[in-house]
Amino acid sequence: MLDETDDIHPLFHGAPASTEFKKLRKRIVRQTREAVEQYGMVEPGGKWLVCLSGGKDSYTLLAVLHELQWRGLLPVELLACNLDQGQPGFPATVLPEFLKERGVPHRIEYQDTYSIVMDKVPQGRTYCALCSRLRRGNLYRIAREEGCTAVVLGHHRDDILETFFMNLFHGGRLATMPPKLVNEEGDLFLYRPLAHVAETDCERFARAMNYPIIPCDLCGSQDGLQRQQVKAILDGWEANSPGRRQVMFRALMNARPSHLLDPKLFDFAGLSTEPLKSDGNPEGLPKLR
């Protein structure tokens, strides 16, 4: 790791010198690099719009991507972007000052999607779907204006697991947030480089770095959300069986279509048997002793 004072990105100035923190940082960087390589996220001449909300996950994403770029392991251009959605009380100066002080190329965009969400979403319904759709549309627009090839989000392993179980419990499908996809228009990639990183690691990292966390006062203000309920279930499973989250996450990387029930993924109708010889073995196969 680049821990020497004279050879470190400004995002890491003031990083704790403890062995524990160095191990944490190394693990997050390694897991992010693995995801970038495993899912083929680096494209020639790439320019990434790195979305920064001010939460622990997006700070971790920004720092780790700059770490990889600094070490010559991520040959893409990075542009940090914060979309100020007009939420009352949002500290609009925090992120611009943070990015400017650390020499991070960035763009700050103001779009009052908050008023639209409050006007369109009926009382008692969740804001997340409309808020996310409006935010994503603006980010795609900004990416095109900046000549970016990809929009990069800070969703981590636990977000992916929670989305899987929300789709399972409430959507009747086996699906989650993929680490890489192409938008509906077909002109931009969407990446999630923290796909293998645990939420607790993001929280520990951002807290140790003393990043100025900005909470979400929109969706975070609502009680009883489906995601909160799923998170509580996963927390319970993890408490009773430590490591359960990672086991379930590995399962998402080890799908077996022939052992599920979707005929669009596996040709069940086309399965055939082999005729048996008189000794009870399929023709052409050696006899077991």
Solvent accessible surface area in square Angstrom, and as a share of the most:
residue,aa,sasa,rsa
1,M,71,0.32
2,L,43,0.21
3,D,57,0.29
4,E,107,0.48
5,T,110,0.64
6,D,145,0.75
7,D,69,0.36
8,I,20,0.10
9,H,17,0.08
10,P,46,0.29
11,L,2,0.01
12,F,1,0.01
13,H,101,0.45
14,G,76,0.73
15,A,27,0.21
16,P,44,0.28
17,A,87,0.68
18,S,57,0.37
19,T,91,0.53
20,E,117,0.52
21,F,10,0.04
22,K,82,0.35
23,K,129,0.55
24,L,4,0.02
25,R,6,0.02
26,K,119,0.51
27,R,72,0.26
28,I,1,0.00
29,V,4,0.02
30,R,114,0.42
31,Q,33,0.15
32,T,0,0.00
33,R,96,0.35
34,E,72,0.32
35,A,0,0.00
36,V,7,0.04
37,E,110,0.50
38,Q,102,0.46
39,Y,60,0.23
40,G,42,0.40
41,M,0,0.00
42,V,58,0.33
43,E,29,0.13
44,P,137,0.86
45,G,75,0.72
46,G,4,0.04
47,K,38,0.16
48,W,0,0.00
49,L,0,0.00
50,V,0,0.00
51,C,15,0.09
52,L,3,0.02
53,S,70,0.45
54,G,0,0.00
55,G,19,0.19
56,K,47,0.20
57,D,30,0.16
58,S,8,0.05
59,Y,2,0.01
60,T,0,0.00
61,L,0,0.00
62,L,1,0.00
63,A,0,0.00
64,V,1,0.00
65,L,0,0.00
66,H,6,0.03
67,E,3,0.02
68,L,2,0.01
69,Q,62,0.28
70,W,113,0.40
71,R,89,0.33
72,G,62,0.59
73,L,56,0.28
74,L,2,0.01
75,P,97,0.61
76,V,11,0.06
77,E,98,0.44
78,L,6,0.03
79,L,17,0.08
80,A,0,0.00
81,C,1,0.01
82,N,5,0.03
83,L,16,0.08
84,D,15,0.08
85,Q,18,0.08
86,G,20,0.19
87,Q,30,0.13
88,P,90,0.56
89,G,77,0.74
90,F,50,0.21
91,P,54,0.34
92,A,54,0.42
93,T,88,0.51
94,V,40,0.23
95,L,2,0.01
96,P,36,0.23
97,E,98,0.44
98,F,7,0.03
99,L,0,0.00
100,K,157,0.67
101,E,132,0.59
102,R,62,0.23
103,G,60,0.58
104,V,5,0.03
105,P,78,0.49
106,H,65,0.29
107,R,53,0.19
108,I,64,0.33
109,E,22,0.10
110,Y,134,0.51
111,Q,67,0.30
112,D,59,0.31
113,T,5,0.03
114,Y,49,0.19
115,S,57,0.37
116,I,75,0.38
117,V,0,0.00
118,M,84,0.37
119,D,109,0.56
120,K,136,0.58
121,V,20,0.12
122,P,82,0.52
123,Q,185,0.82
124,G,73,0.70
125,R,154,0.56
126,T,68,0.39
127,Y,38,0.15
128,C,54,0.32
129,A,69,0.54
130,L,30,0.15
131,C,12,0.07
132,S,34,0.22
133,R,154,0.56
134,L,44,0.22
135,R,86,0.31
136,R,61,0.22
137,G,40,0.38
138,N,23,0.12
139,L,6,0.03
140,Y,25,0.10
141,R,74,0.27
142,I,0,0.00
143,A,0,0.00
144,R,102,0.37
145,E,99,0.44
146,E,53,0.24
147,G,53,0.51
148,C,9,0.05
149,T,44,0.25
150,A,0,0.00
151,V,0,0.00
152,V,0,0.00
153,L,15,0.08
154,G,13,0.12
155,H,44,0.20
156,H,3,0.01
157,R,28,0.10
158,D,6,0.03
159,D,22,0.11
160,I,6,0.03
161,L,1,0.00
162,E,5,0.02
163,T,20,0.12
164,F,33,0.14
165,F,18,0.08
166,M,40,0.18
167,N,19,0.10
168,L,72,0.36
169,F,97,0.40
170,H,100,0.45
171,G,36,0.34
172,G,72,0.69
173,R,135,0.49
174,L,102,0.51
175,A,39,0.31
176,T,41,0.24
177,M,30,0.13
178,P,50,0.32
179,P,26,0.17
180,K,65,0.28
181,L,58,0.29
182,V,79,0.46
183,N,8,0.04
184,E,178,0.80
185,E,115,0.51
186,G,50,0.49
187,D,76,0.39
188,L,7,0.03
189,F,59,0.25
190,L,0,0.00
191,Y,1,0.00
192,R,11,0.04
193,P,0,0.00
194,L,0,0.00
195,A,1,0.01
196,H,22,0.10
197,V,0,0.00
198,A,16,0.12
199,E,31,0.14
200,T,88,0.51
201,D,11,0.05
202,C,0,0.00
203,E,78,0.35
204,R,76,0.28
205,F,0,0.00
206,A,2,0.01
207,R,153,0.56
208,A,40,0.31
209,M,18,0.08
210,N,132,0.67
211,Y,12,0.05
212,P,52,0.33
213,I,83,0.42
214,I,14,0.07
215,P,95,0.60
216,C,63,0.38
217,D,88,0.45
218,L,5,0.02
219,C,43,0.26
220,G,51,0.49
221,S,74,0.48
222,Q,29,0.13
223,D,138,0.72
224,G,51,0.49
225,L,19,0.09
226,Q,82,0.37
227,R,73,0.26
228,Q,77,0.34
229,Q,90,0.40
230,V,3,0.01
231,K,68,0.29
232,A,64,0.50
233,I,71,0.36
234,L,1,0.00
235,D,64,0.33
236,G,32,0.30
237,W,88,0.31
238,E,46,0.21
239,A,81,0.62
240,N,131,0.67
241,S,37,0.24
242,P,112,0.71
243,G,34,0.32
244,R,91,0.33
245,R,19,0.07
246,Q,68,0.30
247,V,80,0.46
248,M,29,0.13
249,F,8,0.03
250,R,131,0.48
251,A,62,0.48
252,L,55,0.27
253,M,89,0.40
254,N,91,0.47
255,A,73,0.57
256,R,147,0.54
257,P,54,0.34
258,S,46,0.30
259,H,142,0.63
260,L,66,0.33
261,L,165,0.82
262,D,44,0.23
263,P,97,0.61
264,K,173,0.73
265,L,116,0.57
266,F,59,0.25
267,D,95,0.49
268,F,71,0.30
269,A,105,0.82
270,G,48,0.46
271,L,116,0.58
272,S,100,0.65
273,T,127,0.74
274,E,118,0.53
275,P,81,0.51
276,L,115,0.57
277,K,98,0.42
278,S,128,0.83
279,D,72,0.37
280,G,44,0.42
281,N,27,0.14
282,P,38,0.24
283,E,102,0.46
284,G,77,0.74
285,L,103,0.51
286,P,110,0.69
287,K,132,0.56
288,L,156,0.77
289,R,277,1.01
